[in-house]
Amino acid sequence: MNTAQHAIGSGFGARSTADDVLAGLDLTGRLALVTGGYSGLGLETTRALAKAGARVVVPARRPATAEENLAGVDGVEVDELDLGDLDSVRAFADRFLASGRGLDLVIGNAGIMACPETRVGPGWEAQFATNHLGHFALVNRLWPAIEPGGARVVSVSSRGHHFSGMRWDDVHWRQGYDKWQAYGQAKTANVLFAVHLDRLARDRGVRAFALHPGGILTPLQRHLPKEEMVANGWIDEAGNPLNPEGFKSPQQGAATQVWAATSPRLAGMGGVYLEDCDIAEPARPGDGARSGVKDWARDPEQAARLWALSAELTGVDAFARP
């Protein structure tokens, strides 16, 4: 049965922290994987999961930086992974599978935002390739470790998915590149990925969720000129937040992905988009990009179409018939 895209009254909210949603939960013996789990929201996610007893694998494009940032956090191991390089994804997955371990939680947290036009691999647009295709390939290659324990897979999207649906005639933005619309497409893809993965995997005990973590000032903004953030009203000329109450702290920003990965309230559910530690409501027409999930990001036909395209581009599909 499909999970309804409506709030369930979780008891948490926009100001809840990752530690809040994990209070009373013992994750001892659980193995989590958090991409980008050494910076920004990912770092707070890793810290919270490890504090609750989980062992956390952190695949990192910059392993030395990850080791430095995670120093002093018990129960964490770092390995190398560049989501924009499918050879790197395959190598990491092979190393992990060779360990013979199963995964309980997979959080696709790493990503890039609003970068200048950049090409990776065979000329793919970098945001779509890194935020979506890299995670698609990673989850499919790690499927032998994900399925046995009935893991939860969490795809970190963004309210940015309101900026654009799938640009089916030109997913790699070979014409008319717009950094924000390209980001929007990649974040829509993150939601559609969770929708179809949940559809494919629910009968095997694996459930998937997508989410918006909230507005947070983190290294994700590294590609944005200060002038643009000033013009957007995010910071002043000195770099200070102009509306601190309008942004979450990194600890608050990590809460929804931690809740998605661990909450008993979500048992038996999946395939839905979350925000502020609850299932989000559908976006209302004319509401701008303020809240909720767009219809184009949860359309099952578009989700299936994206899955087929992603399998074709990456050459991997754990659910393909022999």
Secondary structure, 3 states (H helix, E strand, C coil): CCCCCCCCCCCCCCCCCHHHHHCCCCCCCCEEEECCCCCHHHHHHHHHHHHCCCEEEEEECCHHHHHHHCCCCCCEEEEECCCCCHHHHHHHHHHHHHCCCCCCEEEECCCCCCCCCCEECCCEEHHHHHHHHHHHHHHHHCHHHHCCCCCEEEEECCHHHHHCCCCCCCCCCCCCCCHHHHHHHHHHHHHHHHHHHHHHHHHHCCEEEEEECCCCCCHHHHHCCHHHHHHCCCECCCCCECCHHHCCCHHHHCHHHHHHHHCHHHCCCCCCEEECCEECCECCCCCCCCCCECHHHCCHHHHHHHHHHHHHHHCCCCCCCC
